[in-house]
Structure formats: structure tokens, C-alpha cells
């Protein structure tokens, strides 16, 4: 069961800088093979299908808590894409071709099918597929796959960061590089507990510190890379048996935080009338408001 809040993980810069091709690149971090849709669903189905969870409770709790965080990462990347797309077109009468300005956008599907919003596709418009999910049922094999998946995701984030200087994209990617790095280390430590092999000696992959990125360094200075959240009010407390000791890169003490991190309000998304979204006129709104008042038995008269 999941508990949802009307918040996102970080504040995304609200800068009017439409860049459809930046949005297309960021789509890889959502619907690509190593994107957030993949990390979410890999861990989601591993948690559904976990065997002998009572005997192996710390590993189960770890996968469960990271699954919940990945839901928020899907949400965060989607909002970054939306910010990159915002303002790409402006309203004109249909015969004035208001969407002509984006006909050469690399991923025109954002405008043809998505009303300038994020979609569950990769950077080339290929739909995310469940074939990206790996769930062998073997604990060590799944943990090893998860470590590899997070390292692959880190590589893709770094490349997309280098593709665009859009403030919204870079802010989100910087944060996700830090939080993804937490998951890399978490799975490495889980493998060490399960096998005795010190997998953390491989970190970081690629061999470039997060401190090399402006949008990442500021989070590491706050210790965001050392904290693992339970994402639950009462459950998944045994992750402290895995997430303990020090960070393999800078020696900072690792910490388990019960619950969730502070969130931030989700910004209002303006109407895009040339895309017929939301398709509610001022007159429609007045009628909807009146029907809502009637449904709530609220008098419209003073």
C-alpha cells in the first residue's frame, strides 16, 4: 500500500526557457532502459515476489523503501520534462498554425499526443516496456542486477546533464544523481552482507565523483548522499542492518531516517489552449463550479 502527498522532492526552478529537445533528452531518464520507470518497476515487482521475507527481512525492507522513493523519482523527472516544454508554443487561431514552431522538434509526440507533458517513453519516443524488469527470485542475483541498474542509471543521468543546461533539467538530474548514488551504495552494502564481498570498492561507476557537478555538489554538502529513508511511518526499520557504517567515497557516517524527507509544493501547470488543454473555458468553469456547489449542498446565494 502506498501513501501519497501533493508534493515533489525538490523545488524545480520556475524559469521560462522552453527547450523541447532538452525535454526529449530527459525522457530517457523517465522511460529509458535505465530510467526511473525501470528502477521503479524492477524493485516494485521484486518486492511483490520476494521469497522468505521474514528470514531475510533487512533485504526486503531495503527494496520496499527504495521502491517508494522511486515512485517520487518518476514524478520528479516528469515535472522536469514539463518545465522544459512549458512555453514552447503560444495560442493562435488554428488557421495561424500555432504548433508549426515545434514541427521540427526531435520528439514531436510531446505535442501530438501529450499536450506538452511527460510521457512513459524514452528519448526516441519508444514506449517503456515491462521487458526491462528483472526479477529472478534469487536474492543475490537480484541485488547484483539492482546495483548494475543503478550504475547504468547514473551513467545516463550524467550524459543527459551534459546534453542540456536547462535549469529545471539540471536541478532534477543533480538531485537524482545524489539519491541514485545512495541506492548504488545501498545495494553494494546489501551484497556485502549477503556474500561477504566488498562491492563498495567498485564505487563510483563511472569513476567521476558527484562533486564534479554544481547541481549535485550542493546536496552532498548537506549530507543528502548519506541518508536512507524508510518511506513509512512504522515499517521497514531493519534497513539499518544494511545501511550503516560510512560512505565509501568520503567517509561520512550513514544514517537511516524514519519516514519521508521534506517535500515541496507542485507548481501550477498553466493551460495550453492551442493544445486544447485542459479544454475548459471560463463559461465551462462557472458551470462546473455551480455543479460542485450543488453536489456539496452549498447555497450559491448570500
Rosetta blueprint (number, residue, H / E / L):
1 X L
2 X L
3 X L
4 X L
5 X L
6 X L
7 X E
8 X E
9 X L
10 X L
11 X L
12 X L
13 X L
14 X L
15 X L
16 X L
17 X L
18 X L
19 X L
20 X H
21 X H
22 X H
23 X H
24 X H
25 X H
26 X H
27 X L
28 X H
29 X H
30 X H
31 X H
32 X L
33 X L
34 X L
35 X L
36 X H
37 X H
38 X H
39 X H
40 X H
41 X H
42 X H
43 X H
44 X H
45 X H
46 X H
47 X H
48 X H
49 X L
50 X L
51 X L
52 X L
53 X L
54 X L
55 X L
56 X L
57 X H
58 X H
59 X H
60 X H
61 X H
62 X H
63 X H
64 X H
65 X H
66 X H
67 X H
68 X H
69 X H
70 X H
71 X H
72 X H
73 X H
74 X H
75 X H
76 X H
77 X H
78 X H
79 X H
80 X H
81 X H
82 X H
83 X H
84 X H
85 X H
86 X L
87 X L
88 X L
89 X L
90 X L
91 X L
92 X L
93 X L
94 X H
95 X H
96 X H
97 X L
98 X L
99 X L
100 X H
101 X H
102 X H
103 X L
104 X L
105 X L
106 X L
107 X L
108 X L
109 X H
110 X H
111 X H
112 X H
113 X L
114 X L
115 X L
116 X L
117 X L
118 X L
119 X L
120 X L
121 X E
122 X L
123 X L
124 X L
125 X L
126 X L
127 X E
128 X L
129 X L
130 X H
131 X H
132 X H
133 X L
134 X L
135 X L
136 X L
137 X L
138 X L
139 X H
140 X H
141 X H
142 X H
143 X H
144 X H
145 X H
146 X H
147 X H
148 X H
149 X H
150 X H
151 X H
152 X H
153 X H
154 X H
155 X H
156 X H
157 X H
158 X H
159 X H
160 X H
161 X H
162 X H
163 X H
164 X L
165 X L
166 X L
167 X H
168 X H
169 X H
170 X H
171 X H
172 X H
173 X H
174 X H
175 X H
176 X H
177 X H
178 X H
179 X H
180 X H
181 X H
182 X H
183 X H
184 X H
185 X H
186 X H
187 X H
188 X H
189 X H
190 X H
191 X H
192 X H
193 X H
194 X H
195 X H
196 X L
197 X L
198 X L
199 X H
200 X H
201 X H
202 X H
203 X L
204 X L
205 X L
206 X L
207 X L
208 X L
209 X L
210 X H
211 X H
212 X H
213 X L
214 X H
215 X H
216 X H
217 X H
218 X H
219 X H
220 X H
221 X H
222 X L
223 X L
224 X H
225 X H
226 X H
227 X E
228 X E
229 X E
230 X L
231 X L
232 X L
233 X L
234 X L
235 X L
236 X L
237 X H
238 X H
239 X H
240 X H
241 X H
242 X L
243 X L
244 X L
245 X L
246 X E
247 X L
248 X L
249 X L
250 X L
251 X L
252 X L
253 X E
254 X L
255 X E
256 X E
257 X E
258 X L
259 X L
260 X L
261 X L
262 X L
263 X L
264 X E
265 X E
266 X L
267 X L
268 X L
269 X L
270 X L
271 X L
272 X E
273 X H
274 X H
275 X H
276 X L
277 X E
278 X L
279 X L
280 X L
281 X L
282 X H
283 X H
284 X H
285 X H
286 X H
287 X H
288 X H
289 X H
290 X H
291 X H
292 X H
293 X H
294 X H
295 X H
296 X L
297 X L
298 X L
299 X L
300 X L
301 X L
302 X L
